[in-house]
Amino acid sequence: MSQQTAPLFELTDLSYAYIPEQPVLSDIHLQVYPGQSLVILGANGSGKSTLLKILAGLVHPTSGQILAFGQNLTEKKLQDPSFLSEFRQRVGFIFQNSDAQLFSATVRDELSFAPLQVGLSAEQVEQRIVETADLLGITPLLDRPPYKLSGGEKKKVALACVLTANPEVLFLDEPTNGLDPRTQFWLVEFISALQSAGKTIITATHDLSIVEEIAQRVIVLRENHTIAADSTAYEILSNRDLLLDVNLIHKRSHFHIGGAKEHG
């Protein structure tokens, strides 16, 4: 994809393995540009969550190179306090399991954590909390402990925690997993609004029903952990043979684009 601007992320010949000879990702070449809404699509175990974590600097490749904001993103580079601080301000990660990122006594404390880390004043932090809570409709939850919230409420709080830092890039790992239909609809609408506001959003999912609504561009991973396709959401979802090949639908399914879900 030709772009006028430089890529935010550039992956070259990148591979990752937990155990030698058992790759989780293999020979990945990828460029992500500012303002793109990208979905990393693949069956369970294809490596999509690992690829998301590599882009976010949470996991480091076994081989190959990743550039982030024009600089090598390496374990050593992230040990540089000034680079780490700048990088963590520019990216935000929403984990599949919201409990993995909620650890404070109250929702208000959760929302204050990121802006306090970047050195905002108490007044500025409070303003961020008020604005973000209002944006996500969680103001009534501010003085409640996170562990007493519903799954949908936890997802909104996890999203709010990241947004209080106002990152350029948002990573979402299987964001609709475990959500009721109303919260899932709300989340898809909210992601679309963030895209309209110019955020770069990268989502790992196997949920075909949300792809068309949140993605301009889709990367499809094969079960052998390589990239099978890189195209528009429409092109990917229209390609039944591809979806069958990468195990995202089965032969008797009736999935079609336009918001319809797969039926067995």
Secondary structure as the mmCIF struct_conf table of DSSP 4:
data_model
#
loop_
_struct_conf.conf_type_id
_struct_conf.id
_struct_conf.beg_label_comp_id
_struct_conf.beg_label_asym_id
_struct_conf.beg_label_seq_id
_struct_conf.end_label_comp_id
_struct_conf.end_label_asym_id
_struct_conf.end_label_seq_id
BEND BEND1 GLN A 4 THR A 5
HELX_LH_PP_P HELX_LH_PP_P1 ALA A 6 PRO A 7
BEND BEND2 LEU A 8 LEU A 8
STRN STRN1 PHE A 9 ILE A 19
TURN_TY1_P TURN_TY1_P1 PRO A 20 GLU A 21
STRN STRN2 GLN A 22 VAL A 32
TURN_TY1_P TURN_TY1_P2 PRO A 34 GLY A 35
STRN STRN3 SER A 37 LEU A 41
TURN_TY1_P TURN_TY1_P3 ASN A 44 GLY A 45
BEND BEND3 SER A 46 GLY A 47
HELX_RH_AL_P HELX_RH_AL_P1 LYS A 48 LEU A 55
TURN_TY1_P TURN_TY1_P4 ALA A 56 GLY A 57
BEND BEND4 LEU A 58 VAL A 59
BEND BEND5 THR A 62 THR A 62
STRN STRN4 SER A 63 ALA A 68
TURN_TY1_P TURN_TY1_P5 PHE A 69 GLY A 70
STRN STRN5 GLN A 71 ASN A 72
TURN_TY1_P TURN_TY1_P6 GLU A 75 LYS A 76
HELX_RH_3T_P HELX_RH_3T_P1 LYS A 77 GLN A 79
BEND BEND6 ASP A 80 ASP A 80
HELX_RH_AL_P HELX_RH_AL_P2 PRO A 81 ARG A 90
STRN STRN6 VAL A 91 ILE A 94
BEND BEND7 GLN A 96 ASN A 97
HELX_RH_3T_P HELX_RH_3T_P2 SER A 98 ALA A 100
TURN_TY1_P TURN_TY1_P7 GLN A 101 GLN A 101
BEND BEND8 SER A 104 THR A 106
HELX_RH_AL_P HELX_RH_AL_P3 VAL A 107 GLN A 117
TURN_TY1_P TURN_TY1_P8 VAL A 118 GLY A 119
HELX_RH_AL_P HELX_RH_AL_P4 ALA A 122 LEU A 136
TURN_TY1_P TURN_TY1_P9 GLY A 137 GLY A 137
HELX_RH_3T_P HELX_RH_3T_P3 THR A 139 LEU A 141
TURN_TY1_P TURN_TY1_P10 LEU A 142 ASP A 143
BEND BEND9 ARG A 144 ARG A 144
HELX_RH_3T_P HELX_RH_3T_P4 PRO A 146 LYS A 148
BEND BEND10 LEU A 149 LEU A 149
HELX_RH_AL_P HELX_RH_AL_P5 GLY A 151 LEU A 163
TURN_TY1_P TURN_TY1_P11 THR A 164 ALA A 165
BEND BEND11 GLU A 168 GLU A 168
STRN STRN7 VAL A 169 ASP A 173
BEND BEND12 GLU A 174 GLU A 174
TURN_TY1_P TURN_TY1_P12 PRO A 175 GLY A 178
HELX_RH_AL_P HELX_RH_AL_P6 PRO A 181 SER A 196
TURN_TY1_P TURN_TY1_P13 ALA A 197 GLY A 198
STRN STRN8 THR A 200 THR A 205
HELX_RH_AL_P HELX_RH_AL_P7 LEU A 208 ILE A 214
BEND BEND13 GLN A 216 GLN A 216
STRN STRN9 ARG A 217 LEU A 221
TURN_TY1_P TURN_TY1_P14 GLU A 223 ASN A 224
BEND BEND14 HIS A 225 THR A 226
STRN STRN10 ILE A 227 THR A 232
HELX_RH_AL_P HELX_RH_AL_P8 ALA A 233 SER A 238
HELX_RH_AL_P HELX_RH_AL_P9 ARG A 240 ASP A 245
TURN_TY1_P TURN_TY1_P15 VAL A 246 ASN A 247
BEND BEND15 LEU A 248 ILE A 249
TURN_TY1_P TURN_TY1_P16 LYS A 251 ARG A 252
TURN_TY1_P TURN_TY1_P17 ILE A 257 GLY A 259
HELX_LH_PP_P HELX_LH_PP_P2 ALA A 260 GLU A 262
#
